[in-house]
Structure formats: C-alpha cells, structure tokens
Amino acid sequence: MCVCDVSWTISTDVCLSSDHGYTLFSTIANLVPAVHDSSTIGIHPITGKPIGDRMMRTTIHSRLVLRAPVEVTSELIQLSGRQIEIAGTAMQIGVPTIFRIRPSTILRSRLVTTKNGQDASRFSNEIRRQLDQLSICSQAIVHVGRRRTVRIKQREIVGFELVVEGLDAMESIAIQTNGLGGRRRMGCGLFSPYNGFGKEMS
C-alpha cells in the first residue's frame, strides 16, 4: 500500500481545543464518507500555539493533514476550499499539497493508544507485539514518553507519546504506513520523522 499525506492550509488565528481529534474526525467524516468508512485513513492533529487551559491558536504553520492511500486522495481533495466547523469554531480549508511519506531512522507519535493502555507496562508490551507484527527488528529502541489523553465523546482515553529509533528505511515506511495502536482517524498512532532528541518532547 502506497501512502501519502494530503496537507491543506487552514485559517490562522483560530482558537481550538488542543484535544480536537474526535470533533475533527466527525466534521471531516460528515463531508467525506470515505473517511468514516476506511480503516486506512488517519487524521493528524492540527498543530498550533498553546494558549493555556488546553486550548491552542492556529498559526501560519498550522495545517490540516490526512494520511491516506494514494488511490483515495481524489476523494479527499473535495475538502479543498470548504469552510468547516470544529466544535462550533469556523475554519477555512485552503489549497492542498500531497507528500509521499519519507523514511527516517527516528519516528515520533504525539499519542498512541492501545487496549489497557493506561498501564505503562502493558502498553510497552503491546507496542512491542505490534512492532513484531510489522517485522520491525528487535534492536529498534522504543521510548515511551509522557502520558496523554484524548477525549472521545464522554470517554477519556489514556495513551502515551512514543518515539521509535534505530529503524531502516523499510521499517520506517512500514510504521508510518500502518501506524501503531488505534484511533488513527482521531489523531492517534500516526508517526512522523523526528529529530528532537536532546529536547523535551512536547
């Protein structure tokens, strides 16, 4: 499966909850049914400037990014030029750019969730099991970072930040293509190249 990231410009200076994964998924799925029906599409969290009280403000660098198989990108492009509402906040979607995912020896996901993921030991064991399923070498090093949560309807789901290093090109592409854990349409378990070691992970 060949996967790419479809990235759109979005409105700047818009205030959003930092925990917007579920509401963003619901909004997009209502516009593009393929997002609701597919288990291979992921929606990256929108990044922005933290402003306190678990809120953020979009900047010129903020983007709406969906990771999807190349063959469904034509369906996703219909989001271009639309105005959407995320929990009552209006946002304009602009022009898309399509990027093929690229290999990196170090990958990071802001939040990975698994069954019984609130227990760090069980979480680590489950991640190792999933890495084995993807034929990731046992010498790859897994760093479990800070505990995070994502709200889905009335539930607070617990997970952890995750960094995996020591990957070759094929392993890196496999993790980015398949993700780890669940809820990728809500911003979880999606990995991107990372070069932030030596800095606090945020």
BAFI-3210 file (N, C-alpha, C; in Angstrom, 3 decimals, decimal comma, padded with zeros to 6 digits):
// residues 202
n [1|2|3|4|5|6|7|8|9|10|11|12|13|14|15|16|17|18|19|20|21|22|23|24|25|26|27|28|29|30|31|32|33|34|35|36|37|38|39|40|41|42|43|44|45|46|47|48|49|50|51|52|53|54|55|56|57|58|59|60|61|62|63|64|65|66|67|68|69|70|71|72|73|74|75|76|77|78|79|80|81|82|83|84|85|86|87|88|89|90|91|92|93|94|95|96|97|98|99|100|101|102|103|104|105|106|107|108|109|110|111|112|113|114|115|116|117|118|119|120|121|122|123|124|125|126|127|128|129|130|131|132|133|134|135|136|137|138|139|140|141|142|143|144|145|146|147|148|149|150|151|152|153|154|155|156|157|158|159|160|161|162|163|164|165|166|167|168|169|170|171|172|173|174|175|176|177|178|179|180|181|182|183|184|185|186|187|188|189|190|191|192|193|194|195|196|197|198|199|200|201|202]
n.u [000,852|000,662|001,212|000,317|000,620|-001,888|-001,995|-003,426|-003,615|-004,884|-007,212|-005,688|-004,963|-007,088|-008,929|-008,732|-009,662|-007,027|-007,391|-008,759|-009,233|-011,396|-013,640|-012,737|-012,449|-015,171|-016,335|-015,000|-015,600|-018,323|-018,368|-016,801|-017,500|-015,790|-013,805|-015,034|-015,637|-013,265|-010,481|-007,918|-007,258|-005,847|-005,957|-004,039|-003,227|-004,079|-001,631|-000,539|-000,224|000,098|-002,231|-003,020|-005,153|-005,760|-006,108|-005,475|-004,000|-004,293|-001,624|000,454|001,800|000,182|-001,644|-004,131|-003,949|-004,215|-003,534|-003,322|-004,104|-002,812|-004,697|-007,123|-006,922|-008,102|-010,740|-010,468|-009,640|-011,843|-012,321|-011,000|-011,103|-013,397|-015,455|-015,340|-016,689|-015,432|-016,342|-018,040|-016,393|-015,427|-013,574|-011,514|-010,643|-007,863|-005,633|-004,490|-001,550|000,302|002,195|004,563|005,225|008,291|011,293|012,779|015,223|014,380|011,244|008,270|005,275|002,722|000,707|-000,183|-002,545|-003,655|-005,315|-005,996|-004,164|-003,594|-001,900|001,484|003,350|001,885|001,194|003,730|004,418|002,395|002,942|005,436|004,612|003,039|004,990|006,546|004,736|004,868|007,309|009,501|012,787|014,109|016,028|015,381|014,761|012,486|010,994|009,022|007,075|005,600|002,529|-000,615|-003,911|-006,943|-010,085|-013,019|-016,140|-017,831|-015,785|-012,544|-009,615|-006,657|-003,209|000,155|002,941|005,201|008,346|010,280|013,352|016,293|015,634|015,479|015,058|012,847|011,503|010,818|009,034|007,049|006,013|005,029|003,132|001,301|000,861|000,614|-001,179|-004,569|-007,351|-006,599|-007,892|-008,574|-006,368|-004,446|-001,583|-000,197|002,752|005,691|008,763|011,403|013,507|014,179|015,614|017,312|015,933|013,067|010,278|007,223]
n.v [-001,205|002,110|005,113|008,485|011,899|014,275|017,647|020,609|024,180|026,216|028,343|031,005|032,083|031,012|029,768|026,666|023,670|021,859|019,175|017,991|015,855|013,930|015,566|016,802|014,597|013,788|015,982|016,006|013,436|013,651|015,176|013,801|010,742|008,524|008,765|008,082|005,426|004,079|002,160|002,768|005,397|008,211|011,001|013,678|015,425|018,878|021,337|024,048|027,174|026,859|028,208|028,008|026,445|024,060|024,828|026,028|028,093|028,564|028,938|030,433|028,226|026,092|023,209|021,201|017,815|014,788|011,368|008,907|006,156|006,367|005,985|006,983|009,672|011,412|011,558|012,868|015,394|016,940|018,368|020,732|024,252|024,345|025,507|024,657|023,507|023,093|021,846|024,058|026,123|028,061|027,302|027,826|025,851|025,555|025,414|022,286|020,211|017,402|014,915|012,337|009,873|009,791|007,958|007,682|007,375|007,770|007,970|009,647|009,712|011,747|010,794|007,587|005,048|002,076|-001,058|-001,405|000,566|002,411|001,385|001,447|-000,632|-002,743|-001,348|-000,962|-003,630|-004,333|-002,589|-003,569|-006,061|-005,325|-004,105|-006,334|-007,697|-006,109|-006,753|-005,399|-004,862|-006,347|-004,864|-002,251|000,731|001,631|004,447|005,375|008,098|010,972|010,643|010,897|012,074|011,501|012,789|011,120|011,389|010,999|009,804|009,496|008,709|007,004|007,270|007,194|009,271|008,418|007,350|005,865|004,511|003,735|002,573|001,009|001,954|000,558|-000,379|002,020|003,151|001,207|001,503|004,132|003,823|001,924|002,642|002,617|001,078|002,237|004,260|006,090|007,820|009,777|011,122|009,629|007,441|007,997|008,434|010,442|011,706|012,457|014,657|015,516|014,696|015,281|017,467|018,481|016,409|017,369]
n.w [000,000|-000,957|000,605|001,394|002,583|002,681|002,651|003,796|003,707|006,368|008,171|009,969|013,354|014,780|017,474|019,078|020,828|022,293|022,384|020,015|018,369|018,049|017,414|015,098|013,390|013,237|011,923|009,417|008,471|008,019|005,748|003,910|003,160|002,781|004,670|007,042|006,570|006,095|007,261|006,835|006,686|008,243|010,516|011,128|014,179|014,419|014,569|016,678|018,497|021,924|024,273|026,831|029,356|028,033|025,396|022,028|019,451|015,998|013,590|010,994|010,238|010,751|009,731|008,066|007,937|006,294|006,329|003,921|001,663|-001,658|-003,661|-002,739|-002,535|-004,352|-003,543|-001,127|-001,830|-002,244|000,031|-000,232|-000,183|001,342|004,054|007,379|010,532|013,749|016,622|016,831|016,033|013,334|010,375|007,619|004,873|002,789|000,066|-001,174|-000,687|-001,739|-000,211|-000,420|002,047|003,874|004,616|007,897|010,430|012,984|014,489|015,593|017,538|018,761|020,416|021,318|021,501|023,119|023,830|027,261|027,714|029,687|031,534|031,832|031,527|030,313|028,028|026,787|026,243|024,430|022,327|021,521|020,602|018,390|016,818|016,244|014,612|012,388|011,483|012,557|013,530|016,494|017,697|017,439|019,211|021,678|022,995|025,556|026,167|027,696|029,523|027,991|027,058|025,182|024,355|023,604|022,655|025,586|026,898|028,351|026,936|027,612|026,766|025,438|024,587|021,950|020,804|018,302|017,534|015,523|013,103|009,865|006,366|005,214|007,492|008,704|006,838|006,979|009,594|009,441|007,447|008,482|011,137|014,780|017,450|018,003|016,728|014,695|012,981|014,662|015,343|016,674|017,066|014,700|012,894|012,429|010,943|013,251|014,997|017,486|019,761|022,815|023,392|025,271|024,852|023,380]
ca.u [000,000|001,413|000,509|000,817|-000,028|-002,527|-001,856|-004,109|-003,545|-006,121|-007,307|-004,801|-005,503|-008,335|-008,776|-009,260|-009,227|-005,880|-007,928|-009,793|-009,179|-012,690|-014,522|-012,216|-012,846|-016,616|-016,607|-014,495|-016,330|-019,623|-018,163|-016,171|-017,861|-014,673|-013,044|-015,774|-015,712|-011,953|-009,592|-006,553|-007,078|-005,569|-006,040|-003,046|-003,680|-003,690|-000,694|-000,722|000,441|-000,687|-002,610|-003,468|-006,454|-005,888|-006,520|-004,397|-004,367|-003,615|-000,632|000,704|002,378|-000,835|-002,180|-004,976|-003,199|-004,771|-002,669|-004,252|-003,608|-002,803|-005,880|-008,303|-006,652|-009,032|-011,942|-010,150|-009,416|-013,086|-012,291|-010,351|-011,981|-014,580|-015,421|-015,823|-016,819|-014,916|-016,941|-018,606|-015,397|-015,327|-012,220|-011,456|-009,630|-007,321|-005,065|-003,784|-000,291|000,414|003,558|004,829|005,935|009,717|011,861|013,620|015,670|013,658|009,868|007,560|003,843|002,376|-000,158|-000,534|-003,461|-003,845|-006,163|-005,320|-003,012|-003,315|-000,820|002,669|003,990|001,072|001,331|005,014|004,357|001,534|003,670|006,449|003,902|002,664|006,222|006,904|003,825|005,343|008,675|010,474|013,897|014,038|017,021|014,789|014,594|011,199|010,974|007,671|007,144|004,628|001,152|-001,532|-005,275|-007,785|-011,494|-013,871|-017,472|-017,732|-014,711|-011,164|-008,776|-005,274|-002,144|001,477|003,806|006,068|009,421|010,956|014,594|017,081|014,869|015,943|014,080|011,625|010,805|010,257|007,857|006,018|005,367|004,251|002,001|000,335|000,630|000,604|-002,354|-005,814|-007,931|-005,762|-008,716|-008,741|-005,067|-003,578|-000,809|000,390|004,172|006,402|010,195|011,642|014,919|014,136|016,282|018,077|014,939|011,888|009,228|006,013]
ca.v [000,000|003,359|006,086|009,858|012,902|015,382|018,755|021,826|025,383|026,483|029,677|031,309|032,835|030,384|029,066|025,306|022,807|021,022|017,821|018,166|014,729|013,325|016,522|016,994|013,411|013,822|017,008|015,587|012,248|014,077|015,746|012,802|009,439|007,575|008,885|007,323|004,009|003,485|001,921|003,076|006,850|008,825|012,463|014,221|016,560|020,213|021,952|025,483|027,761|026,683|029,471|027,704|025,820|023,029|025,475|026,414|029,035|028,200|029,880|030,284|026,896|025,065|022,536|020,019|016,772|013,441|010,316|008,012|005,509|007,257|005,809|007,689|011,108|012,186|011,793|013,812|016,732|017,713|019,247|021,995|025,411|024,259|026,034|023,637|023,898|022,125|022,192|025,399|027,088|028,040|027,250|027,737|024,948|026,175|024,676|021,088|019,707|015,975|014,496|010,931|009,736|009,547|007,190|008,329|006,391|008,036|008,401|010,040|009,972|012,515|009,995|006,240|004,391|000,642|-001,660|-001,380|001,442|003,255|000,727|001,657|-001,909|-003,413|-000,546|-001,276|-004,993|-004,335|-001,920|-004,497|-007,080|-004,739|-003,934|-007,664|-007,996|-005,338|-007,237|-004,398|-005,517|-006,253|-003,889|-000,910|001,207|002,296|005,379|005,748|009,436|011,399|010,143|011,866|011,571|012,026|012,651|010,608|011,560|011,251|008,971|009,987|007,566|007,225|006,728|007,741|009,698|007,299|007,541|004,623|004,826|002,611|001,953|001,156|002,645|-000,231|-000,393|003,353|003,286|000,287|002,107|005,295|003,354|001,156|003,221|001,725|001,336|002,506|005,608|006,953|008,886|010,788|011,726|008,771|006,382|008,426|008,717|011,326|011,819|013,207|014,965|016,345|014,182|016,331|018,467|017,895|016,067|018,108]
ca.w [000,000|-001,066|001,440|001,324|003,424|001,972|003,603|003,385|004,521|007,095|008,754|011,083|014,496|015,200|018,754|019,114|021,911|021,935|022,296|018,987|017,446|017,738|016,748|013,740|012,636|012,986|010,925|008,106|008,042|007,506|004,416|003,034|003,739|002,733|005,912|008,060|006,241|005,864|008,395|006,394|006,673|009,535|010,541|012,051|014,986|013,963|015,500|016,862|019,659|023,155|024,913|028,177|029,581|026,999|024,152|021,124|018,399|014,757|013,087|009,554|010,016|011,026|008,550|008,153|007,234|006,305|005,770|003,230|000,453|-002,815|-004,508|-002,237|-002,405|-005,172|-002,736|-000,060|-002,385|-002,210|001,201|-000,599|-000,336|002,195|005,413|008,303|011,936|014,703|017,916|016,751|015,567|011,868|009,841|006,162|004,327|001,592|-001,064|-000,707|-001,238|-001,468|000,075|-000,126|003,303|003,662|005,728|008,888|011,417|014,228|014,278|016,818|017,554|019,958|021,283|020,862|022,432|022,940|024,852|028,562|027,521|030,841|032,263|031,001|031,240|029,293|026,807|026,164|025,711|023,254|021,243|021,018|019,826|017,108|016,041|015,740|013,502|011,228|011,211|012,975|014,223|017,950|018,165|017,428|020,587|021,894|024,116|025,971|026,722|028,694|029,476|027,410|026,911|024,114|024,704|022,546|023,226|027,023|027,458|028,331|026,586|028,038|025,937|025,704|023,494|021,609|019,835|017,921|016,822|015,044|012,018|008,488|005,521|005,067|008,781|008,912|005,979|007,480|010,763|009,016|006,646|009,271|012,446|015,935|018,265|017,290|016,689|013,849|012,408|015,714|015,605|017,490|016,430|013,436|013,120|011,503|011,269|014,481|015,252|018,680|020,955|023,475|023,771|025,917|023,907|023,721]
c.u [000,880|000,610|001,143|000,094|-000,596|-002,629|-002,501|-003,711|-004,901|-006,089|-006,308|-005,561|-006,883|-008,074|-009,467|-008,873|-008,022|-006,300|-009,089|-009,911|-010,538|-013,598|-014,050|-012,601|-014,331|-016,967|-016,202|-015,271|-017,708|-019,521|-017,627|-016,451|-016,724|-013,856|-013,714|-015,660|-014,360|-011,179|-008,152|-006,272|-006,828|-005,648|-005,050|-003,674|-003,231|-002,751|-000,950|000,025|-000,425|-000,989|-003,182|-004,845|-006,781|-006,471|-005,282|-004,929|-003,592|-002,698|-000,464|001,295|001,362|-001,389|-003,206|-004,293|-003,888|-003,764|-003,568|-003,564|-003,760|-004,109|-007,121|-008,086|-007,623|-010,327|-011,683|-010,029|-010,684|-013,201|-011,743|-011,377|-013,210|-014,369|-016,038|-015,988|-016,317|-015,385|-017,406|-017,655|-015,228|-013,864|-012,284|-010,328|-009,178|-006,853|-004,292|-002,442|-000,186|001,885|003,607|005,554|007,387|010,288|012,717|014,012|014,957|012,272|009,233|006,063|003,520|001,559|-000,478|-001,428|-003,569|-004,844|-005,367|-004,097|-002,704|-002,208|000,435|003,340|003,219|001,170|002,610|005,009|003,513|002,220|004,724|005,794|003,528|003,883|006,680|006,028|004,244|006,765|009,720|011,529|013,796|015,043|016,515|014,460|013,301|011,294|009,519|007,767|006,021|003,243|000,261|-002,918|-005,928|-009,238|-012,287|-015,280|-017,302|-016,603|-013,362|-010,257|-007,320|-004,308|-000,829|002,092|004,799|007,092|010,061|012,190|015,343|016,411|015,607|014,799|012,764|010,814|010,116|008,988|006,721|005,279|004,513|003,026|000,911|-000,037|000,739|-000,582|-003,568|-006,145|-007,115|-006,583|-008,960|-007,388|-004,098|-002,786|-000,230|001,814|004,754|007,876|010,422|013,137|015,086|014,807|017,245|017,207|013,799|010,842|007,950|004,882]
c.v [001,244|004,473|007,451|010,715|013,989|016,534|020,009|022,999|025,578|027,895|029,837|032,066|032,327|029,602|027,708|024,644|022,002|019,565|017,816|016,962|014,171|014,297|016,797|015,807|013,454|014,810|016,547|014,382|012,596|014,627|014,727|011,415|008,424|007,608|008,066|005,831|003,314|003,293|002,278|004,572|007,335|010,336|012,973|015,302|017,873|020,809|023,453|025,951|027,555|028,032|029,237|027,080|024,798|023,584|025,840|027,393|028,663|029,322|029,684|028,914|025,774|024,500|021,483|018,949|015,429|012,496|009,243|007,301|006,438|007,174|006,535|009,197|011,948|012,471|012,841|015,243|017,581|018,584|020,636|023,100|025,401|025,044|024,995|024,240|022,766|022,564|023,641|026,472|026,961|028,062|027,061|026,801|025,501|025,189|023,461|020,880|018,242|015,605|012,983|010,867|009,341|008,811|008,060|007,287|006,566|008,565|008,735|010,140|010,689|011,694|008,670|005,619|002,914|000,157|-001,772|-000,469|002,351|002,666|000,751|000,349|-002,677|-002,672|-000,914|-002,667|-005,057|-003,661|-002,843|-005,596|-006,551|-004,495|-005,269|-008,050|-007,277|-005,733|-006,164|-005,089|-005,301|-005,261|-002,452|-000,509|001,999|003,158|005,753|007,086|009,734|010,812|011,253|011,247|012,185|011,776|012,217|010,512|011,852|010,467|009,653|008,778|007,908|006,582|007,388|008,275|008,583|007,723|006,184|005,002|003,561|001,860|002,046|001,724|001,876|-000,271|000,947|003,562|002,397|000,890|003,297|004,890|002,739|001,802|002,171|002,088|001,617|003,980|006,578|008,052|010,004|011,319|010,872|007,798|006,710|008,907|009,587|011,345|012,782|013,443|015,750|015,768|015,229|017,484|017,760|017,606|016,725|017,768]
c.w [000,000|-000,382|001,306|002,353|002,525|002,972|003,034|004,278|005,192|007,661|009,891|012,167|014,913|016,484|018,694|020,422|021,440|021,756|021,295|018,054|017,059|016,991|015,318|012,862|012,278|011,892|009,538|007,583|007,500|006,089|003,425|003,621|003,745|004,009|007,014|007,836|006,197|007,166|008,053|006,350|008,099|009,418|011,584|012,929|014,345|015,015|015,575|018,097|020,899|023,808|026,312|028,223|028,492|025,692|023,347|020,095|017,135|014,295|011,584|009,232|010,240|009,723|008,969|007,318|007,414|005,681|005,177|002,077|-000,748|-003,592|-003,989|-002,122|-003,224|-004,427|-001,654|-000,568|-002,344|-000,954|000,861|-000,796|000,546|003,492|006,327|009,697|012,813|016,074|017,928|016,282|014,057|011,436|008,334|005,748|002,981|000,546|-000,557|-001,399|-000,833|-001,316|000,237|001,220|003,016|004,863|006,633|009,916|012,750|013,885|015,628|016,548|018,860|020,934|020,609|021,928|022,087|023,986|026,156|028,551|028,692|031,711|031,385|030,609|030,164|027,961|026,072|025,547|024,445|022,065|020,659|020,179|018,451|016,222|015,460|014,549|012,230|010,829|011,491|013,826|015,736|018,513|018,081|018,861|020,691|023,144|024,400|026,701|027,695|028,448|028,939|027,328|025,677|024,511|023,469|023,113|024,722|027,696|027,333|028,114|026,902|027,047|026,300|024,417|023,219|020,564|019,574|017,114|016,445|013,914|010,700|007,649|005,417|006,357|009,045|008,088|006,482|008,668|010,355|008,207|007,513|010,593|013,545|016,817|017,399|017,224|015,833|013,175|013,414|016,184|016,383|016,607|015,078|013,685|012,018|011,886|012,432|014,660|016,543|019,908|021,499|023,871|024,485|024,853|024,331|022,772]
res [m|c|v|c|d|v|s|w|t|i|s|t|d|v|c|l|s|s|d|h|g|y|t|l|f|s|t|i|a|n|l|v|p|a|v|h|d|s|s|t|i|g|i|h|p|i|t|g|k|p|i|g|d|r|m|m|r|t|t|i|h|s|r|l|v|l|r|a|p|v|e|v|t|s|e|l|i|q|l|s|g|r|q|i|e|i|a|g|t|a|m|q|i|g|v|p|t|i|f|r|i|r|p|s|t|i|l|r|s|r|l|v|t|t|k|n|g|q|d|a|s|r|f|s|n|e|i|r|r|q|l|d|q|l|s|i|c|s|q|a|i|v|h|v|g|r|r|r|t|v|r|i|k|q|r|e|i|v|g|f|e|l|v|v|e|g|l|d|a|m|e|s|i|a|i|q|t|n|g|l|g|g|r|r|r|m|g|c|g|l|f|s|p|y|n|g|f|g|k|e|m|s]
***
